[in-house]
Amino acid sequence: QDNQFESPKVDVCFKLFSPFASKSPRTILMTNIYTSLLMDSLNAYSYPAQEAGLKYSIKGNRTGLEIVISGYSEKLPILLATIVKNMKSLKIDPQRFETAVAKMKQSLNNHNLMESRSLTGYEFGYIMTQDAWHINDLTKVIDTIHHRDVQAFIPTLLSRLSSHGLIYGNIIKAEAMEIVRFFEDALIENTDLTSLDN
């Protein structure tokens, strides 16, 4: 704990690993669409969180989800509980879904506009990564995904999770472990969660 400045700021990162996140190009896209819409659903809490000295991000990747929260530790559990609640209860709005998909299509299309050196680096990384799907595989199937598909995929994505957490800053071990327990208790209610932090 930083006793010199006595500022109760911490950084919290939870990685949630799902065996379903990268089973196919469609599931990779649906995972990323889900996290994009999840962030969108939390917009109403963005200003209150900033006023409480907190900032957060939620991202999807080929292994699952990543949740990062930074700021004052006192209000952090409240924001964490809100995120978990929205993770489980998210109802996908068709219009917001279309907006998220359009942004993702733009991102996929921009890939081919990168400099040749960057494209070469991507291809090398693709070859070296096990069980990876090429970006062209994603481009081929994105138009086959509908908002109902993502809604139906959410329970599957969250059904068998493994968690890995990192907490650092002005916090002692006991307090950090309490945040981990709080997060897992909130998530485990309807989820088969296995912690990797023991």
N, C-alpha and C positions, 0 to 999 in steps of 0.2 A: 504494500500500500504506500502511496506517495504522501508521506506525512509533511513534506515541505510545503506543498501548495494546498493540500487538503481539498482537492477538486475531485468530486466523486464521479469522474468520467470513466467509462469503460467502452470497449469494443467487443461485440459479441458476434460470432459467426457460427451458424449451424448449417452443416451440409447433410442433406437428407438423400440417401441413396435408395433408389427404387429399381428393382430388376425389370420393371416394365417401361422405363423411360426411353430406352434405346433398342427395344426389340425389333423395331422397323423404322423406316423413314417417317411413316405416319405418326408413330408414337413420339418420336423426337419432336416433330412439329407440334403435336398436340400438347406436349409438355411445355414447350415454349409459349404457345398461345395461351395456355392456362396461366402461366406465371405472369404474362403480360396483362391479362385480364384481372388477375388477382391484384397486381399493383394498381390497376385502374380503379378497382373496387375500394381501394384504401385511400383514394384521393381526398375523401372527406376528412380523414384523420391527419392528412399531411401538415396542415397549418397548426392544429393543436399540438402535434408532435414537435414541430419546430419551436413553438412557444415553450414547450417543456424541455427544450434543449436536446431533442433527439432527431436523428435522421436514419433512414432505413432503405434497404433495397431487397428485392426478391428476384432471383434469376433462375431460369431453367437451363439445364445442360444435359449432356449425354448420359450422365449418371443419376440425375434427379433434380433436386432443388437446392438453392443456396440462399439463406436468409442472413442478412448482415444488419446489425443495429449498432449505432454509435451514439454516445451522449451520456447524460446524467443517469446514474444507476437507479435512482429512487423511483422514477416513472417507467423504467424499462419493462418490468414485468407486465404492466398494463398494456403497453403497446404489443408485447410479445403475445399476450392472450388474445388481443384483437386480431392479430395476423393469423393465429392458429384457428380462431373462430371463422374467419373469412375463408381460410383454406378449405375448411370442411363444408361450409354452407354456400359457397359461391354459386350463384345462378347466372348463367351466361345470357347476356342480352344480345340478340341477333345483330343489332346495328353495331354495337361495340366489338362484337366478334369480327364483323366485316372490316372494321377499321384496323383491328389488330392484324388480320390476315393481309390486308393491303400493305401495311408497313413491313410485314415479314417478306412478302413478295418483292418489295422494293429492295430490301436488304439482300435477298438472294440474287436478284438481278444485278445489284451493284458489285457482287463478287467478281463477275466476269469483266468488270471495268477496272479492276485493280491493275497496278503495274506488274509487268511480267515477273519481276523479282519476288513480289508478294505472292503471285499465283504459284510460282515454283516452290516457295516455302510452304504454301498450303498443301500442294501435292506431296511433298516430302513428308509433312506431318501426317497426312492421310495414310500413306504407305506404312509409316512407322507405328500407327495406332491400331491396336487390335480391336476387332469387332466394330469398326467405324463405318459410317455411311457417308458416301460422297455427297457433296452439296448438290450435284446434279440429280441424285436420287431423291433429294428433298424437293427440288424444283418440279420433278415429274409428278409428284403426288399431292402437292399442296392444294390443287383445285378439287381434289376428291374429298376434302375434309369439310364437314358442316358443323354448325354450332352444336347440334345434337350429339355428334360424335365426341366432341370434347367434353360435353356435360356427362356423357356416359362413361368416359375414360377416367374422370377424376377419382371415383371410388377405387378403381383398379390401381391407379398411380399411387394412391395413399394407403393401399391395403397392406403392403409388406415393406416397411421402411427400416433402414438402418441409419443411425444418426452419428455424426461426428461433430463435436463442438469445440470451439476455441474461444476463450474469454480472457482478455488481458486489459490492463489499465490500473486504475486506482481501486483495487478490489482485493480482498483476501480470499484464500482458497475456499473457506466455508461458504462465503457469500456467492462465489462463482458456482459451486456445486449446487447451491440452492436455486440458482437461475436454471441450471441444467435440469434439475428435478422438476421445477415448475413447468418448464417447456415440455418435457417428456410426459408429465402427468396430463397436461392440457391436450397433447397430441394423441396419447395412447388410449384415450377414452373409447374411441371406435377404430383404433388402428393397431395392427400387429407391429410394434416398434421394438427394435433391438438396438441397444446403446453400444457404441464402440468406445465409450469413455471410461469404462470401469478399469 
